[in-house]
Amino acid sequence: MDEASKTERIRGPEFSDQYFSGKVLDIGCGDNLVVPNAIPFDKEQGDAQNILNYLKPSDFDCVHSSHSLEHMRDVPKALEQWWQLVKPGGAMVIVVPDEDLYEQGVWPSLFNRDHSATFRLNKPESWSPVSYDLGKLCSALEHAEVISLERQDMGYDHTLKNHGLGRQGKFFMRLNRSIIKRLNRNKKTLKKLGLSIQLLKYKVNLISVKLGALIDQTLEDAVAQIQIVLRKKTEK
């Protein structure tokens, strides 16, 4: 399941009704718009790092971006430009990976080499040399009011979280993915034998972690992210 679909399950219809009505821009959406009426902005539309080269300021009731900000070359500059697109009284919803749940103490990211930054929540310092405190970063935007800020870890098993890569970690990571793929391919056979594929996966993952591997739980149903919702205050 992709990250957008998993996040939608967390939010529920009330969230969409509250924030995704009116004119909505979805940055980095790929083929999966946050709502059907949203306007897409992805690589086909231009460079999100310099989005004001393509779109007018104060033109959207809501700007949404899920798992795109971490790909920007200059995170503060990109965020500032995205914020300028929001009308006074409008909202911006940003979702990024949580560095402790996703990268797990290793930079560059082992799970997505295209990441340019990591993000943290309520930590004064970070192990990452390219870390941003999402709350502080967004709070500094002009006329920004933080409506909500939360870590989302639905389906994430914290017993499988590691920090840093063991000496043989990369080897056991490759072995882990190979075994998990084989288990997924043989679901029907395992079910006929009365074996629980979820239990088998958990045991494989737990052994891998103990041997120094890192597990990307977002490849399955888990999320490992931070979401912030901002409202742009109207000027008096």
C-alpha positions in Angstrom: 0.0 0.0 0.0 1.4 3.5 -0.9 2.0 6.2 1.7 -0.9 8.4 0.4 -3.4 5.6 0.9 -2.1 4.7 4.3 -2.2 8.3 5.4 -5.8 8.7 4.1 -6.8 5.8 6.4 -5.4 7.7 9.4 -7.0 11.0 8.6 -10.5 9.9 7.8 -13.2 11.8 5.9 -13.6 14.6 8.4 -10.1 15.7 7.8 -10.6 15.9 4.0 -13.8 17.8 4.5 -12.1 20.3 6.7 -9.0 21.0 4.7 -9.3 19.7 1.2 -12.3 21.7 -0.1 -11.9 24.6 -2.4 -8.9 25.0 -4.6 -6.3 22.4 -3.5 -2.7 21.9 -4.8 -1.1 18.5 -4.3 2.7 18.7 -4.5 4.6 15.5 -5.4 1.4 13.5 -5.7 2.4 11.3 -8.6 -0.7 9.5 -9.8 -2.4 9.5 -6.4 -4.1 12.9 -5.7 -5.0 13.6 -2.1 -8.6 14.3 -3.3 -10.0 14.1 -6.8 -10.5 17.8 -7.1 -6.8 18.6 -6.3 -4.5 20.2 -8.8 -1.3 18.1 -9.3 2.2 19.5 -9.2 4.9 16.9 -9.9 7.9 16.6 -12.1 5.7 16.8 -15.2 4.5 20.2 -14.1 7.9 21.7 -13.1 10.5 22.0 -10.3 8.8 22.1 -6.8 12.0 23.7 -5.4 11.1 26.9 -7.3 7.4 26.5 -7.6 6.7 30.3 -7.8 8.2 30.1 -11.3 5.0 28.2 -12.3 2.2 29.2 -9.9 0.8 32.5 -8.5 1.1 33.4 -4.8 -2.1 33.3 -2.6 -4.0 31.2 -5.2 -4.9 28.1 -3.2 -7.2 27.3 -0.3 -5.0 24.4 0.7 -1.5 23.2 -0.3 -0.8 19.6 0.5 2.4 17.6 0.2 3.1 14.1 1.3 6.7 12.7 1.3 8.0 15.4 -1.0 9.7 18.0 1.2 12.5 15.7 2.0 13.5 15.5 -1.7 14.0 19.3 -2.0 17.5 20.6 -2.4 16.9 23.6 -0.2 14.1 22.7 2.3 13.5 26.1 3.9 13.4 27.9 0.5 11.0 25.3 -1.0 8.7 25.4 2.1 8.6 29.2 2.0 7.6 29.2 -1.6 4.9 26.6 -1.0 3.6 28.7 1.8 3.3 31.7 -0.4 0.8 29.8 -2.6 -1.7 29.6 0.3 -4.4 32.3 0.6 -4.9 34.1 3.9 -7.2 31.9 5.9 -6.1 28.9 3.9 -4.1 25.8 5.1 -1.0 23.8 4.3 -0.7 20.1 5.2 2.8 18.6 5.1 3.8 15.0 5.7 7.5 13.9 6.0 9.3 10.8 7.2 10.2 10.7 10.9 14.0 10.3 11.0 14.0 8.0 14.0 11.4 5.7 12.6 12.5 5.7 9.0 16.2 6.4 8.6 16.9 5.0 12.1 20.2 6.7 12.8 21.8 6.2 9.3 22.5 9.0 6.8 22.4 9.0 3.8 19.1 7.2 3.9 19.4 3.5 3.2 15.8 3.3 2.0 15.6 6.2 -0.3 18.9 7.7 -1.7 17.0 10.6 -3.2 16.3 12.1 0.3 18.1 15.4 0.9 16.9 16.0 4.5 15.5 14.3 7.6 12.9 15.6 10.0 12.4 15.3 13.7 9.7 16.0 16.2 10.2 17.6 19.7 14.0 16.8 19.8 16.5 19.7 20.5 19.3 17.8 18.6 19.6 15.1 16.1 22.1 12.4 15.0 21.4 13.5 11.4 23.6 16.2 9.8 20.7 17.4 7.6 17.9 17.3 10.2 15.1 19.9 10.5 12.7 20.3 13.4 9.4 20.3 11.4 7.5 22.2 14.0 10.1 25.0 14.4 10.6 25.2 10.6 6.9 25.7 9.9 6.2 27.9 12.9 8.7 30.4 11.5 6.7 31.0 8.3 5.0 34.4 8.1 1.5 34.4 9.6 1.6 30.7 10.3 -0.5 29.1 13.0 0.1 25.5 13.9 -3.2 23.7 14.0 -1.8 20.2 14.7 1.6 18.5 14.7 1.8 14.7 15.3 3.9 11.6 14.7 2.0 9.0 12.8 3.2 5.4 13.4 0.1 3.3 12.6 1.2 -0.3 12.1 4.8 0.5 13.1 6.3 -2.2 15.5 8.7 -0.3 17.7 10.3 -3.6 18.8 11.7 -3.8 15.3 13.2 -0.3 15.3 17.0 -0.1 15.4 19.5 2.8 15.6 22.5 2.6 13.4 23.6 -0.2 11.2 25.5 -3.2 12.6 28.8 -4.5 11.1 27.0 -7.1 9.0 23.8 -5.0 8.8 23.7 -4.5 5.0 24.1 -8.2 4.4 21.3 -9.1 6.7 19.1 -6.4 5.2 19.5 -8.0 1.8 18.9 -11.4 3.2 15.8 -10.1 5.0 14.2 -8.6 1.9 14.9 -11.8 0.0 13.2 -14.0 2.6 10.2 -11.6 3.0 9.6 -11.6 -0.8 9.6 -15.4 -0.8 7.1 -15.5 2.0 4.9 -13.0 0.2 5.1 -15.1 -3.0 4.1 -18.3 -1.1 1.1 -16.8 0.9 -1.4 -19.4 -0.3 0.9 -22.4 0.3 1.7 -21.2 3.9 -2.0 -20.6 4.6 -2.8 -24.2 3.5 -0.1 -25.4 5.9 -1.8 -23.5 8.7 1.1 -21.1 9.1 0.7 -17.4 9.8 2.6 -15.3 7.3 2.5 -12.2 9.6 4.1 -14.2 12.5 6.7 -15.6 10.1 7.5 -12.1 8.9 7.8 -10.8 12.4 10.2 -13.5 13.4 12.3 -13.0 10.3 12.4 -9.2 11.0 13.2 -9.6 14.7 16.1 -11.9 14.0 17.4 -9.5 11.3 17.3 -6.6 13.7 19.1 -8.5 16.3 21.8 -9.3 13.7 22.3 -5.6 13.0 19.9 -4.9 10.1 17.5 -2.0 9.7 13.9 -2.8 8.6 11.9 -0.5 6.4 8.4 -1.2 7.8 6.8 1.2 5.4 7.2 -1.4 2.7 4.3 -3.2 4.3 1.3 -1.5 6.0 3.1 0.7 8.5 3.7 4.5 8.4 6.7 6.3 9.9 6.0 9.9 9.5 5.2 13.4 10.9 2.3 15.5 9.8 1.8 19.2 10.4 -1.3 21.3 9.6 -0.8 25.1 9.3 -3.4 27.8 9.0 -2.4 31.1 7.4 -3.7 33.9 9.6 -5.4 36.8 7.9 -3.5 40.1 8.1 -5.1 42.8 10.3 
